[in-house]
Amino acid sequence: MPRPSHEAVRTCLGCRREGLKPELLRFVRSSEGLVVLDRTGRAPGRGAYLHRDLTCVETARKRRQLERALGAAAPSELWEGMPSV
């Protein structure tokens, strides 16, 4: 009997709602101690997630949620270079 497929569910830092992992942007703390966008979704280290929604991104930026969740500085270039949401 085949096993039921499992969908990974993560919580968005901006709105605190759950979403499927492929629908969210993943951020990790780099080895240099900065927050970076994990385009592959498989970078080592603790991850933090945001919906691809401008409201969620702005809320997380305003409240410094990425910095708090990952314990590292999120450079302004990260927010400016955010993929189209």
Phi, psi and omega per residue, in radians:
M1 nan 2.198 -3.110
P2 -1.207 2.561 3.112
R3 -1.336 2.510 3.076
P4 -1.170 2.479 -3.133
S5 -1.222 2.597 -3.116
H6 -1.945 2.224 3.068
E7 -1.787 2.162 3.128
A8 -1.249 2.240 -3.138
V9 -1.979 2.322 3.137
R10 -2.259 2.842 -3.134
T11 -1.854 2.292 3.112
C12 -1.306 2.349 3.107
L13 -1.228 -0.502 -3.075
G14 -1.298 -0.924 -3.039
C15 -1.852 -0.175 -3.129
R16 1.141 0.335 3.051
R17 -1.650 2.686 3.104
E18 -1.463 2.640 3.079
G19 -2.663 2.825 3.096
L20 -1.242 2.489 -3.062
K21 -0.927 -0.754 -3.135
P22 -1.136 -0.335 -3.124
E23 -1.471 -0.188 -3.028
L24 -1.915 2.736 3.007
L25 -1.558 2.400 -3.141
R26 -1.907 2.374 3.099
F27 -2.139 2.535 3.102
V28 -2.371 2.845 3.030
R29 -1.539 2.165 -3.122
S30 -1.305 2.969 3.113
S31 -1.127 -0.368 3.089
E32 -1.452 -0.088 3.113
G33 1.569 0.281 3.103
L34 -1.894 2.701 3.077
V35 -1.445 2.252 3.135
V36 -2.293 2.695 3.072
L37 -1.330 2.265 3.111
D38 -1.706 1.663 -3.077
R39 -1.214 -0.474 -3.123
T40 -1.477 -0.436 -3.083
G41 1.372 0.173 -3.078
R42 -2.282 0.218 -3.141
A43 -1.143 2.557 -3.139
P44 -1.228 2.625 3.082
G45 1.944 3.060 -3.123
R46 -1.245 2.384 -3.133
G47 -1.926 2.694 3.030
A48 -2.311 2.560 -2.976
Y49 -2.176 2.569 3.070
L50 -2.388 2.488 2.993
H51 -1.138 2.737 3.083
R52 -1.464 0.827 -3.090
D53 -2.131 2.327 -3.091
L54 -1.019 -0.631 3.130
T55 -1.094 -0.794 3.138
C56 -1.129 -0.738 -3.138
V57 -1.105 -0.823 -3.127
E58 -1.145 -0.682 3.110
T59 -1.110 -0.793 3.139
A60 -1.125 -0.652 3.128
R61 -1.181 -0.795 -3.107
K62 -1.092 -0.714 -3.105
R63 -1.555 -0.012 -3.140
R64 1.000 0.711 -3.085
Q65 -1.174 -0.669 3.133
L66 -1.127 -0.768 3.130
E67 -1.059 -0.750 -3.112
R68 -1.178 -0.759 -3.083
A69 -1.215 -0.637 -3.050
L70 -1.814 -0.150 3.108
G71 1.148 0.600 -3.122
A72 -2.601 2.797 -3.123
A73 -1.333 2.358 3.044
A74 -1.743 1.938 -3.101
P75 -1.152 2.680 -3.126
S76 -1.099 -0.483 3.104
E77 -1.089 -0.508 3.122
L78 -1.095 -0.798 -3.110
W79 -1.240 -0.661 -3.131
E80 -1.233 -0.577 -3.113
G81 -1.644 0.305 -3.119
M82 -1.063 2.316 3.118
P83 -1.031 2.736 -3.099
S84 -0.990 2.237 -3.067
V85 -1.798 nan nan
